[in-house]
Amino acid sequence: MGTIAIAVAIVAGVAAISGAFGVAIVVKATLQGITRQPEIRGPLQTIMFIGVPLVEALPIFAIVIAFILMGNM
């Protein structure tokens, strides 16, 4: 019982941190692209707005799995 609770806490923490790092990398790359070529700002922002949810999908799946594990306790 206790080990599952610890595993759920670790999974939730790592998922939150990895999601934050992933979004930061996508936004950083977009800002670098805009800085280098300001004329393509619109297409880069569109790609960023598509990429951020894709990056956030994996941590959300991890949290869902953690909740499922928590329900099996």
N, C-alpha and C positions, 0 to 999 in steps of 0.2 A: 504493500500500500504506500508506504513512505517513499520508496524509490520511484514509483510512478509519479508522485507529486513533484519530486525533485526533477525528474525528466521533463515533465510538463513545464515547469518554471524555466528550466534551461532552454527548452525549445522556444518558448515564448520570448525570452530575452534575446536569444540569438536571431530570431526572426525579425524582431523589431530593429535591432542594430544593423542587420544585413540589408533590410529595406531602406533604412536611412542612408547607408553608404552607397547603395545602388542608385538611389535617386540623386544623391550628391554628384556621383560620377556622370550621370546623364546630363544634369543641368550644367556641370562644369564644362563638358564637351560642347554643349550647345552654346554657352557663352563664349568659349574660345572660337568657335566657328563664326559667331556673329562679330566678334572683335576683328577677325581676319578678313571677313567679307561681309560688311554691313548690308550690302544690297540683297543678300539672300536670307534676311532675317525671318521673313514670313514662312518660307518652306522649312527652315530649321526649327522654328517654334512649333509648327505643325507636327514635325517628326518627334519633337520632344514631348508634345502632348499625347502622342500615341505611345512613345517609349516608356514614359513614367508609369502608366498603369500596368504595362507588361512587366516592368521591373517589380512593381508592388504585388503582382499576382502570386509569386512564389512565397513571400512571407505570409500572405493571407492564407494560402494553402497550409503552411506550417502551423499557423494558429488554429485552423480548423481541425487539423490532425491532433493538435494538443488538446483541444476541447473534447474530441472523440475519446482520446485516451483518458481524460479526466472523467468522462462519463462511465468508463469501464472500471473505475475504482470501487 
